Amino acid sequence: APALVLGGAGMLMTIESTLERWLGQDATPTELTSAPQPSVNPIGLDRALAAAMQRFPAADLSGVQLPTADRPWYRIRLKQPDEWRRVYGTTTVYVSAADGRVLRADDALAAPAARAFLDSLYPIHTGEAGGLAGRWLALAIGAWLFAMLLLGTSLWSARRGARR
């Protein structure tokens, strides 16, 4: 059963964009589609990070996506202490490159069920959701599957050689 759960989460990750579409999680939010274009002097990364960290002060920085011509906002990814992910959290703050105001904040700990399901696929697949015990279980399942591959191949090879 644990192998099916870990493997199933991994298989679902391969069709994540399709799942997002089916669950209605693929549309660009209206707060972002109406974001103002920055003037000649857009705000700096330091102001954007300060705005994001002010919204979630206990969070750690996971990553930053800089603004572009068609996306005039900073996408700042944070990890809150209670998120399942070990390193790269899924809390996301969008900060306007024009004026530094927070356009949207997606709190991973208060996400709707569809988003929480999608965000849980990776930590379930890797065992992160179960802490250290979950990661050891994922390692043991991987080793077991590898051993079954080797054993199956050697049995097939032995049977094939016996037929000759």
N, C-alpha and C positions, 0 to 999 in steps of 0.2 A: 504493500500500500504506500509506504513512503516513497518508493522509487516511482510509482505512478504519479504521485503528487508533484515531486520534483521534476520528473520528465514532462508531465502535462503542462506545468508552468513554463518550462522551456519551449515546448511546442507552441503554446499560445503566444509567446514572445515573438515567434516568427511571423505571426499574422497580427501583430499589435496595431498596425495602422488600420487594418480592416476592422478589428475589434473597436477601435476608437470611433470609426465611422458608424458602426452598428449601435454603439452605446451613446452616440451623440456627443462625443468628446473631441471631435476633430475641427470644429469651427473656430475661427479666430474671434475672440470675444469682442463685443462692440466697443468696450473701453479702449481697445487697442486699434481698432479700425479707424476710430475718430481721433487718434493721437495727433497733436500738432507737429508739423515739420520744424526742426530746429533752425534757428537763425544762423547767421555767419559763425557765431560763437556758441556751440552747444555746451551743455554743462559737462564737467569733467567726471571721470570715473569715481573720484573721491566723493563727490556730492551724491552720486547715484548709490554708491555703497553705503554711505551714511544714512540715506533715506530708507534703504532696505533693512539695514541693521536696526534702525529705530523702530521699524514695524515688528521685528522679531529679535529682540535684544539677546535672548539666550542661544540663538542659532549660530552655527559656524558657516563660513563661506564655503560653498562647494564649487561654484563656477560662475563665469560671467560671459554673456554674449553681447558684443558691442552693437551699437545701432548701425543700421544701414539705410540707404535711401528709401527702401520700401518698408522697413521696420524701424521707425524713428524712436526707439526706446532701448534701454538697457534691460536685458533679461538676466536677473540675478537669482541664482539657485542657491538655496540655503539648506542646511541640515539641522533640524531641531532635535533636542536631546531624546525625545521619545519616538523618533522615526525608526522604522525597521532597518533602513539602509545604514551600513556602517560608515561609509565615507560620503558618497554623493547623495544628499538628501533630495527630496522632491518638492519642498516648499519653494515657491517661485514668486518673485516680486518683479513687476515691470515698472520701470521708472522712466518718465519722459525725458528724452534728451534735450527737449526744448526748454523746460523750466524746472526739472528736477522733482516734479510731484509724482507720487505713486499713482500709476494708472490702474493697477490691479495687483492684488496680493492673493495668491493661492496657497492657503494653509493646508499642508499635507495631513495634519492631525484632525482637521475639520472638513476634509474633502467629501464630496458626495460619494455615494456607494460605487458608482461606475468608475469614477476617477481613482478611488481607493483600491478597487479591484485591479485596475490597470497598473497602478503604481506598486502593487504587491507582487506582481509576477516575478520580477527579478530577485527580490529578497527571498521569495519562497524557493525559486529554482536553485539559488546558490546556498541555501540554508541560513542566510543572514537573519531570517525571521525568527529562527530558533536560538539565536545567540551562539555561543561557542559549541553547545551540544548539537545545534542544527548544522553548523559547518562541519563538524566531525561526522555527522550522519550523512551529509552530502558527499563527503570524501569517501566514506565506507561504501556508499551506494555506487559511486563511480568506480572504485576498485573492484567491487563485486561484478559490475557490468563488464569491466575489462577482463576479469578472470573468466567470465562466462564466454566472452568472445574468443579468448585463447583456447579454452577447453573445447568449445564447439568446433573451432577450426582444426585442432589436433585430432579430435574424434572423427571428423569428416575426412581428414587426410588419411588416418589409419584405416578407416573403412574403405576408402577409395583404393588404397594400396593392397588391401586384402582381396579385392575383387579381381585383381590382375593376375 
